């Protein structure tokens, strides 16, 4: 078990530029999914309270 799971995930990619691009893609996907979850939760609560 390695300390860095991202290092284990990207071990097959040898080119540092492609590794960085893939890392940024994963980071952007995580940020977008977090934002969508927060917005969905807010809309769910507002609909539950009959405000929206």
Secondary structure, 3 states (H helix, E strand, C coil): CCCCHHHHHCCCCCCHHHHHHHHHHHHHHHHHHHHHHHHHHHHHHHHHCCCC
